[in-house]
Amino acid sequence: MPRHLDLVALGLVFAALGAGLARVPGWVGFASDPCLQGAGACALVVVVLVVLRALGERAERLERAVCAVFLAAMPVPYVWSCALAAGGGEAPLALELVALPLYGGLGWLGWRRGAPWLVLGTAAHGILWDSWHLHGTSFLPSWYARACLLIDLPLALYIAARCPRWRARRAAQAAAIERA
């Protein structure tokens, strides 16, 4: 990968975040709306990733952890919105609940086994989960699925661009442990 591709990808993440936040109809009700909270959490995660990226190799482990936790948490606004919806019924909630162990497991694999799992999970969330919700449901506003899809794909690209750096860092740490 070309040097600094991660910075280009991070720029795309920022652009996608701006486009996604522009879809938010308003922030009134933030305290009780899981979709508004999800949008706010996404913005916070992007800011944290920028800060961690700027800190360099000292923060690479934490950067990967943030990506893993964010992937695991991605289904929460969907599940919470479905649970809060009147007349949602048990079947839609049960289906939404499937995403928690699925994306949580991918987040765990990305943290413990290899960052490519984070790329796969983040991209899959956008391509599969967000796309499936794009045309609206009785419990989720369509702006949220669109905004989520907008951010997930550039974020997956950013993570993919960071994978070689994270892999090199882990290899260097393993080599240092072996020498000790």
C-alpha positions in Angstrom: 0.0 0.0 0.0 1.3 3.5 -0.8 2.7 5.4 2.1 0.1 7.5 3.9 -2.8 5.8 2.3 -4.2 5.7 5.8 -4.3 9.6 5.8 -6.2 9.6 2.5 -8.6 7.0 4.0 -9.0 9.1 7.2 -9.9 12.0 5.0 -12.6 9.9 3.4 -13.8 8.9 6.8 -14.1 12.6 7.7 -15.9 13.4 4.5 -18.3 10.5 5.1 -18.8 11.6 8.7 -19.8 15.1 7.5 -22.1 13.7 4.9 -23.6 11.4 7.4 -24.1 14.0 10.1 -25.7 16.3 7.5 -28.5 13.6 7.2 -29.3 14.0 10.9 -32.7 15.8 11.0 -31.9 17.5 14.4 -30.4 16.7 17.7 -33.5 17.3 19.8 -34.2 14.2 21.9 -30.5 13.1 21.9 -30.9 11.7 25.5 -33.6 9.3 24.4 -32.9 8.5 20.8 -30.5 5.6 20.1 -29.9 6.7 16.5 -28.9 10.2 17.6 -26.6 8.7 20.2 -25.2 6.3 17.6 -24.4 9.3 15.3 -22.8 11.2 18.2 -20.8 8.1 19.2 -19.6 7.7 15.6 -18.4 11.3 15.5 -16.6 10.8 18.8 -14.9 7.6 17.6 -13.7 9.4 14.4 -12.2 12.2 16.5 -10.5 9.6 18.8 -9.1 7.8 15.8 -7.6 11.1 14.5 -6.0 11.8 17.9 -4.7 8.2 18.2 -3.3 8.3 14.7 -1.5 11.6 15.5 0.1 10.0 18.6 1.8 7.5 16.4 3.0 4.1 17.4 2.4 4.8 21.1 -1.3 4.6 20.5 -1.6 1.9 17.8 -2.8 -0.8 20.2 -5.4 1.5 21.5 -6.4 2.6 18.0 -7.1 -1.0 17.1 -9.0 -1.6 20.3 -11.2 1.4 19.6 -12.0 0.0 16.1 -12.8 -3.4 17.7 -15.1 -1.9 20.3 -16.8 0.3 17.8 -17.5 -2.7 15.5 -18.9 -4.6 18.4 -21.2 -1.7 19.4 -22.4 -0.9 15.8 -25.7 -3.0 16.2 -26.6 -1.4 19.5 -28.7 1.6 18.1 -30.5 -0.9 15.8 -31.4 -3.2 18.7 -32.2 -0.4 21.1 -34.4 1.3 18.5 -36.3 -1.9 17.8 -36.8 -2.6 21.5 -38.2 0.9 22.0 -40.5 0.8 19.0 -44.1 0.2 19.8 -45.5 -2.9 18.0 -42.1 -4.0 16.9 -42.9 -7.5 18.0 -40.5 -10.2 19.1 -39.5 -11.4 15.6 -37.8 -8.2 14.5 -36.1 -7.8 17.8 -34.8 -11.4 17.7 -33.4 -10.7 14.3 -31.7 -7.5 15.4 -30.3 -9.3 18.4 -28.4 -11.7 16.1 -26.2 -8.8 15.1 -24.8 -8.4 18.7 -22.9 -11.7 18.9 -22.1 -11.5 15.1 -20.4 -8.1 15.1 -19.2 -8.5 18.7 -17.5 -11.7 17.6 -15.9 -10.1 14.6 -14.7 -7.2 16.8 -13.1 -9.8 19.2 -11.5 -11.7 16.3 -10.1 -8.4 15.0 -8.7 -7.5 18.4 -7.3 -10.9 19.3 -6.6 -12.7 16.0 -5.9 -10.1 13.3 -7.1 -6.7 12.2 -8.4 -8.0 8.8 -11.4 -9.2 10.8 -12.1 -5.6 11.7 -12.0 -4.7 8.0 -14.3 -7.6 7.2 -16.7 -6.8 10.0 -16.9 -3.1 9.4 -17.4 -3.5 5.7 -20.0 -6.3 6.3 -21.9 -4.1 8.7 -22.2 -1.4 6.0 -22.8 -3.7 3.0 -25.1 -6.2 4.7 -26.7 -4.7 7.8 -27.0 -1.0 6.9 -28.1 -1.8 3.3 -30.7 -4.2 4.6 -32.2 -1.3 6.7 -31.8 1.4 4.0 -35.4 1.4 2.9 -36.6 2.0 6.4 -38.2 -0.1 9.0 -41.0 0.6 11.4 -38.4 1.2 14.1 -35.3 2.8 12.5 -35.2 6.1 10.5 -33.8 5.7 7.0 -31.4 8.6 7.6 -29.6 6.5 10.2 -29.0 3.5 7.9 -27.8 5.8 5.2 -25.4 7.7 7.5 -24.1 4.4 8.9 -23.5 3.0 5.4 -21.7 6.2 4.4 -19.2 5.9 7.3 -18.7 2.1 7.5 -17.1 1.7 4.1 -14.5 4.4 4.4 -13.8 3.3 7.9 -13.2 -0.2 6.7 -10.8 1.3 4.1 -9.0 3.2 6.9 -8.7 0.1 9.0 -7.4 -1.8 6.0 -4.8 0.9 5.4 -3.7 0.7 9.1 -3.4 -3.2 9.1 0.2 -3.3 7.8 1.3 -0.9 10.4 -0.5 -2.7 13.2 0.9 -6.0 12.0 4.4 -4.7 11.9 4.0 -3.3 15.4 2.8 -6.7 16.7 5.6 -8.5 15.0 8.1 -6.1 16.5 6.6 -6.7 20.0 6.7 -10.4 19.6 10.3 -10.3 18.5 11.2 -8.2 21.5 9.5 -10.7 23.8 11.4 -13.6 22.2 14.8 -11.8 22.6 14.0 -11.1 26.3 
